[in-house]
Amino acid sequence: MNTLKNASNRVEELKQIELEHRLWIESNGERGKQADLSGVDLSRSNLRGMSFQRANLKEAILIGANLCTANLEGAHLQGCRLSGASLQWSNLKESDLQNADLGCAHLQFADFSKAILTRANFEGAFLHNAWFWEAIALAANFSRANIDFTSFRGADLRKASFTCAIIQNADMRGSNIGESDFTGAQILLSDFRKANLPGSELSNAILDKGNLF
């Protein structure tokens, strides 16, 4: 675990860790050092625009943190606590967010393409224009999330929960939503063509006629 020595010097320390990590990425591990912030409490820290691609952030505490435009592609974020965090325009492609908590997080334009999101919690999150292309989100929780113009195209959403979510203009084409629960969800103008639906609970969802199945 990497610990930050002094809260008052947190910004400077993070910048130095990021600098060493960038060098590690750019040199393919020959120079610098991979960032290890596993388990570190960075709640409400300003990490805007920082690059921690392929960094170790397992079980890091990032509650309410500012991660707008951050590069977290391929990062290890298993069990990470990101509730209420700002992740607008962040890059989380191919990252591992198994069991991570993103409840009420701001995820507008965030990219989760090909990420591993098994059992991740997105309850109450704001998902406007986000991408989940080919993500693996088995048993993920999207309950009460606000999902607008977001694409889950080709994603594996088996046994996911969308209970009481507001889903508008979503692209679910080719996704696997078998055994997923949409009880109480409001689904408007969304595209489910070629989605795998067997066992999904859609009977108690509020479906607009503009949806495509």
N, C-alpha and C positions, 0 to 999 in steps of 0.2 A: 504494500500500500504506500502511495506517495502522500505525505502529509505536508500541509502548508504551515510553515513555522509561525507566522504572525499575521493575524487578521488584518492589521493595518497595512501590511505589505502584500496583501493577497493579489492585487492587480499586477504588481511587478513580478511576483513569483509565478503567476499564471502565464505572463508574457514570456518569461524565461523558459518555462516548461514547454510552451507552444513553440518557441524558437528551436529548442533542441529536438522537438518532435518533428517539425517541418524538415529539419536537416536529416533526421532518421528516415523520413519518407522519401525525400529527394535522392538520398544516397543508397536507397534499398537496404538500409540497416547497417551500412559500413561506417557511418558517422552519426553523431547525435545520440539521442536516447528516446525510445518509445515512451510516450506519456502514460503514466500509471496514476490515475486518479480514483482508483477503485475504493469505494467506501468513504470517500472524502465528502464532507458537508460543504457544498457550494451554494446553499440556498440563497436566492435573491442576488447572486453574483452576476456581474455584467460580462458575459462571454460572447457578446455580439460580434459576429464576423470571424470568430476564431476558427482555426483549423485543427481538429483532432481526429482526422481521418485514421481509421484503424487503431485508435487509442483504446486503452483499457479504462472503462468507466463503470465497471460492474458494481452495482449496488451503490453508486454515487448518489448523493442527495442534492438534487437540483430544483427543489421546490421553489416556484416563483422566479426562477433564473431567466435572464435575458439571453436567449440563444438564437436570436434572429439572424438569418443569413449564415449561420455557423455551418461548417463542413464536418459532418459526422459520418461520412460514407464509410461503411465497413467497420464502424466502431463497435466495441463490445459494451453493450448497455443493459445486459441482463439484470433484472431486478432493480433497475435505476428508478429513482423517485423523481418524477418530472411534473407532478401535479401543479397546475396553474402556471407552468412555464410558458414563455413566449418563444415559439419555434417557427415564426413566419419566415418563409423562403429558405428554410434550412434544408440541407442535403443529408438525408438519412438512408440513401440507397444502400442496399445489401448490409445494413447494420443488423445487429442481433439485439432485439428488445424483448426477448422472452420474459414474461412475468413483470415487465416494467409498468409503472403507474403513470399514465398521462392524463389522469382525470382533470377535466376542466382546462386542459392546456389549449393554447392558441396555436393552431396548426395551419393557418391559411397559407396556401401555396407550398406547403412542406412536401418533400418527395420521399416516400417510403417504398419506392419500387424495389421489388425483390428482397425486401427486408423480412426478417423472421420476427413475427409478432405473436407467436403462440402464447395464449393466456394473458396478453397485454391488456391493460385497462385504459379505455378511452371514454369512460363514462362522463357525459356532460361536456366533452371536448368540442371545440369549434373547428370543423373540417371544411373550409371553403377552398375550392380549387386545389385540393390536395391530390397527390398521386399515390396509389397503392397497387400499381401494375405488377401482377405476378407475385405479390407478397404472400407469405404464408402466415395466415392469421387464425390458426385453429383455436376455437374456443375463446377468441378475443371478445372483449366486452365494449360494445358501442352504445350501450343503453343511454338514452336521453342525450345523445350527441346531436349536434346541429351539423348535418351533412349536406353541403350545397355545391353543385358543380364539381363533385369529387369523383375520381375514376378508380374503380376496383377491378378494372378489366383483367381477366385471367387470374384473379387472386383466389387463394384457397381459404374460404371463409366457413368451412364446415364447423357446425356447432357454435358459431358466433352468436352473440346476443345483440339485437338491435331494438330491444323493447323500448317503446315510448320515444324512439329517436325521430327526428324530423329529417326526412330524406328527400331532397329536391334536386332534380336535374342530374341525378347520379348515373354514372356509366358502370353497369354491372355486367356488361357483355362478357360471356365466356367464363364468368366466375363460377366457383363451386360453393354454393350456399346450402348444401344439403344439411338437414337437421338444424338449420339456424332458426332463431326465434325472432319474429318481427311483431310480436303481440303489442298492440297499442301504438305501433309506429305509423307515422303519417308519410306516405310515399307518393310523391307528386312528380309527374313528368320525367320519370326515370326509365332507363333502358335495361331490361333484363333479358334481351335476346341471347339465345344460346347459353344461358346460365343453367347450371345443374341445380334443380330445385327439389328433388325427392326428399321428403321428410321435413321440409321447411314449414314453419308455422306462420302462414300468411293469412289464415282465415280471420283473425281478429285485428288485422292491420287496416288502416284507413287508406284505401287505394283510389287514386284519381284516375279517371278514364284516359288521361293522356299517357299513362305508363305503357311501355311496350314489353310484351312477353312472347 
